[in-house]
Amino acid sequence: MKNESNILLDRRAMLGLTATALAGSLTACTETTRAATQPAPINKQRFKNKVVVITGATSGIGRAAALLFAAEGAKVGFCGRRENLGHEVENEIKAHGGEATYIRADVRNESDVKNFIDQVAQKYGQLNVAFNNAGITLERPLHEYTSQEWDDVIHTNQRGVFLAMKYEIPYMLANGGGNIVVTSSSNAIATTEHRSAYTASKRGLVGLVQSAAQDYAQKGIRINTLIPGTTDTALVRRSVHMENVPDTVWELAAKQWAKSHVPGLERMATPEEIAAFALVLASDDHPYMTGAQMVIDGGKTAHAG
């Protein structure tokens, strides 16, 4: 049986990290580097007096988006399954003078989704913007998935977006329009082994948005797909079983992985970078854009064709 140190080395190897590199480069990711990757300070109020709903906002890209929407004046209603994290995000927004409501909901459960959307729209009197972002991944060779595991990924990533839009759109129609942004993935363009369920769900979202955008283009609702590259989130850490390693080990591992997997910028995105782009798509800055697939991946898929 492998001991704990060997297990950790195996995990590092998943990202192309060697023990020699670890020993010599623990200071590779500095605070200066982190600061240089953050979006410019917010100086707009594009969402003032607007109501925004976000799925999957207790961590990662969704959390960053909730904070940014609130900073730009939105009333933010968001959901997620982890109540402790949800209340933390809600309290953080309120501590900075924003307005937010966290409601526990599982996007796989239709009654949860309906209740979440209804509560937010009724509390704030309308619904203008939706960022349908909730998602999970499970990585293994196709034949090793159980049917339950396959369904869990598809139901969360794809059916969850369908359910959210099903209950968001009537409120937007009543308001005379709105903007919907759906989080897909760069795996919808170019993927790798062990991601059959995740890739199927994320490619399916592109088609869903292309069709739905045409359903509602003449009714004032614009729907676009956000296609982010690999982002430094808890989801990514969990997918490679490194959620419990020290941050310095993770940062170096992520940097080594990005050198061979992101040929452009050679780094993962920060959640704030992806969230900032989601706000661009959700705003009224580009009224001619609908049914689009907007890629922000640091050059990851530029060579895929």
C-alpha positions in Angstrom: 0.0 0.0 0.0 1.3 3.5 -0.9 2.2 5.8 2.0 0.9 9.4 2.2 4.0 10.9 0.7 3.8 8.7 -2.4 0.2 9.5 -2.8 1.0 13.2 -2.8 3.8 12.7 -5.4 1.3 10.9 -7.6 -1.0 13.8 -7.3 1.8 16.2 -8.3 2.6 14.0 -11.2 -0.9 14.5 -12.6 0.0 18.1 -13.3 3.5 17.3 -14.6 5.2 18.4 -11.4 8.5 16.8 -10.3 10.0 16.6 -6.9 13.1 18.5 -8.2 11.0 21.3 -9.5 9.1 21.5 -6.2 12.3 21.7 -4.2 13.8 24.6 -6.3 10.8 26.7 -7.0 8.4 27.1 -4.1 8.6 30.9 -4.4 7.6 31.0 -8.1 4.1 32.4 -7.5 4.4 35.7 -5.7 1.9 38.3 -4.6 3.2 40.6 -7.3 2.3 38.0 -9.9 -1.2 37.5 -8.5 -1.8 41.2 -8.4 -0.8 41.5 -12.1 -3.5 39.1 -13.1 -6.5 40.8 -11.5 -9.0 42.8 -13.5 -8.9 46.6 -13.4 -10.7 48.2 -10.4 -14.4 48.6 -11.0 -15.5 52.1 -11.9 -18.8 51.5 -13.5 -22.4 50.9 -12.3 -23.7 49.0 -15.3 -26.1 47.0 -13.1 -27.6 49.7 -10.9 -31.2 49.0 -10.1 -31.0 45.6 -11.9 -31.7 42.2 -10.3 -29.2 39.5 -11.1 -29.5 35.7 -10.3 -26.5 33.5 -10.2 -26.4 29.7 -9.9 -23.3 28.1 -8.3 -22.0 31.2 -6.6 -20.7 29.9 -3.3 -17.2 29.6 -4.6 -15.0 30.0 -7.7 -16.2 32.0 -10.7 -19.8 32.3 -9.4 -18.6 33.8 -6.1 -16.3 36.3 -7.9 -19.2 37.2 -10.2 -21.6 37.8 -7.2 -19.1 40.2 -5.7 -18.5 42.0 -8.9 -22.2 42.3 -9.8 -23.0 43.7 -6.4 -20.1 46.2 -6.6 -21.6 47.5 -9.9 -25.0 48.2 -8.2 -26.9 45.0 -8.8 -29.3 43.3 -6.3 -27.9 39.8 -6.4 -29.7 36.6 -5.6 -27.6 33.5 -5.8 -27.7 29.8 -4.9 -25.5 26.9 -4.1 -25.6 23.8 -2.0 -23.0 24.8 0.6 -24.9 26.9 3.1 -21.9 28.1 5.1 -20.2 29.4 2.0 -23.4 30.9 0.7 -23.9 33.0 3.9 -20.2 34.0 3.9 -20.6 35.5 0.4 -23.9 37.2 1.3 -22.3 38.7 4.4 -19.3 39.9 2.4 -21.4 41.7 -0.1 -23.5 43.3 2.6 -20.4 44.4 4.5 -19.3 46.3 1.4 -22.7 48.1 1.1 -24.2 45.8 -1.5 -27.5 43.9 -1.6 -27.5 40.1 -1.8 -29.7 37.2 -0.9 -28.4 33.6 -0.7 -30.9 30.8 -1.1 -29.8 27.2 -0.8 -30.7 25.3 -4.0 -29.6 22.2 -5.9 -29.9 22.9 -9.7 -30.6 19.2 -10.2 -33.8 19.6 -8.3 -36.6 21.4 -10.3 -38.5 22.5 -7.2 -35.3 24.0 -5.7 -34.6 25.9 -8.9 -38.2 27.3 -9.2 -38.2 28.3 -5.6 -34.9 30.1 -5.9 -35.9 32.1 -9.0 -39.3 32.9 -7.6 -38.0 34.1 -4.3 -35.4 36.4 -5.8 -37.8 37.9 -8.4 -40.6 38.4 -5.8 -38.3 39.9 -3.2 -36.7 42.4 -5.6 -39.7 42.9 -7.9 -38.1 41.9 -11.2 -35.4 39.8 -12.9 -33.0 41.4 -15.4 -29.9 39.3 -15.6 -29.0 35.6 -15.1 -25.6 34.0 -14.9 -26.2 30.3 -15.1 -22.9 29.0 -13.8 -23.3 25.9 -11.6 -21.3 23.0 -12.7 -19.3 19.9 -11.6 -16.8 17.6 -13.1 -15.9 13.9 -12.7 -12.9 12.6 -14.6 -12.3 8.9 -15.5 -12.3 6.7 -18.7 -15.8 6.5 -20.2 -16.5 2.8 -19.4 -15.7 3.4 -15.7 -18.5 5.9 -15.1 -21.5 4.5 -13.4 -24.8 5.6 -14.9 -25.5 7.6 -11.7 -22.2 9.4 -12.0 -22.8 10.2 -15.7 -26.3 11.5 -14.9 -25.0 13.6 -12.0 -22.6 15.5 -14.3 -25.2 15.9 -17.1 -28.0 16.9 -14.8 -25.9 19.4 -12.9 -24.2 21.0 -15.9 -26.8 20.8 -18.6 -30.3 20.1 -17.1 -29.5 22.6 -14.4 -29.1 25.3 -17.0 -32.3 24.3 -18.7 -34.2 24.4 -15.5 -32.8 27.8 -14.5 -33.7 29.3 -17.9 -37.1 27.7 -17.8 -38.0 29.7 -14.7 -35.9 32.9 -15.4 -37.3 33.6 -18.9 -40.9 34.2 -17.9 -39.9 37.0 -15.5 -37.7 38.5 -18.2 -40.5 38.4 -20.8 -42.7 40.2 -18.3 -40.1 42.9 -17.9 -39.7 43.3 -21.7 -36.2 41.7 -21.9 -33.0 40.6 -20.1 -29.6 39.1 -20.5 -28.6 35.5 -19.8 -25.0 34.2 -19.7 -24.3 30.5 -19.5 -21.0 29.1 -18.4 -19.7 26.4 -20.7 -16.0 25.4 -20.9 -13.0 25.4 -23.3 -13.5 21.6 -23.3 -16.5 22.3 -25.6 -13.9 23.2 -28.2 -10.9 21.0 -27.5 -10.9 18.4 -24.8 -8.8 15.6 -23.4 -9.1 12.1 -22.0 -11.3 11.2 -19.0 -13.7 14.1 -19.6 -16.5 12.4 -21.6 -19.4 13.4 -19.3 -18.1 16.9 -18.7 -17.4 17.6 -22.4 -20.7 16.2 -23.4 -22.5 18.5 -21.0 -20.5 21.6 -21.9 -20.8 21.1 -25.7 -24.5 20.6 -25.2 -24.8 24.0 -23.6 -23.4 25.7 -26.7 -26.2 24.2 -28.8 -28.8 25.0 -26.1 -27.8 28.6 -26.2 -27.7 28.9 -30.0 -31.2 27.6 -30.3 -32.7 29.5 -27.2 -31.1 32.7 -28.4 -33.2 32.5 -31.5 -36.4 31.7 -29.5 -36.2 35.0 -27.7 -34.1 37.4 -29.8 -37.3 39.3 -30.9 -38.5 39.4 -27.3 -35.7 41.4 -25.9 -33.7 38.6 -24.3 -30.1 38.0 -25.3 -28.4 34.7 -24.4 -24.7 34.1 -24.8 -22.2 31.4 -23.8 -19.1 32.1 -21.7 -16.3 29.7 -22.6 -13.6 29.9 -20.0 -10.3 28.1 -19.9 -8.9 26.3 -16.9 -9.5 28.5 -13.9 -7.8 28.3 -10.5 -10.8 27.3 -8.4 -11.6 24.7 -5.7 -13.3 22.6 -8.5 -10.1 22.3 -10.3 -8.1 21.4 -7.2 -10.7 18.7 -6.3 -10.6 17.2 -9.8 -6.9 16.4 -9.4 -7.2 15.5 -5.7 -5.0 18.3 -4.5 -7.6 20.2 -2.4 -5.7 19.4 0.9 -2.1 20.2 -0.2 -0.4 23.5 0.9 -1.2 26.5 -1.3 2.5 26.9 -2.2 2.5 23.3 -3.6 -0.7 23.9 -5.5 0.5 27.2 -7.0 3.7 25.6 -8.3 1.8 22.5 -9.6 -0.7 24.8 -11.4 2.1 26.8 -12.9 3.9 23.7 -14.2 0.7 22.3 -15.6 -0.1 25.6 -17.4 3.3 25.7 -19.2 2.4 22.6 -21.2 -1.4 23.1 -21.4 -1.9 26.8 -22.0 0.5 27.7 -24.8 -0.5 31.3 -24.8 -0.3 32.9 -21.3 1.0 29.8 -19.6 -1.1 30.2 -16.5 -4.6 29.4 -15.2 -7.1 32.2 -15.1 -8.2 33.7 -11.8 -11.9 33.5 -11.0 -12.0 37.3 -11.0 -10.8 37.5 -14.6 -13.5 35.1 -15.8 -16.2 36.8 -13.7 -15.3 40.2 -15.1 -15.8 38.9 -18.7 -19.2 37.4 -17.6 -20.2 40.9 -16.5 -19.3 42.2 -20.0 -21.6 39.6 -21.6 -24.4 40.3 -19.1 -24.3 44.0 -19.5 -26.0 46.2 -22.2 -22.6 47.2 -23.6 -23.0 44.9 -26.7 -26.7 44.9 -27.7 -26.0 43.2 -31.0 -24.6 40.1 -29.4 -26.7 37.0 -28.9 -26.2 33.3 -29.5 -22.5 33.8 -29.3 -19.7 31.6 -27.8 -17.2 33.9 -26.3 -13.8 32.3 -25.4 -11.6 33.6 -22.6 -8.9 30.9 -22.2 -5.4 32.5 -22.2 -4.7 30.9 -25.6 -5.5 27.4 -24.6 -7.6 26.5 -27.6 -5.9 28.8 -30.2 -3.9 26.0 -31.6 -6.6 23.3 -31.4 -7.8 23.7 -35.0 
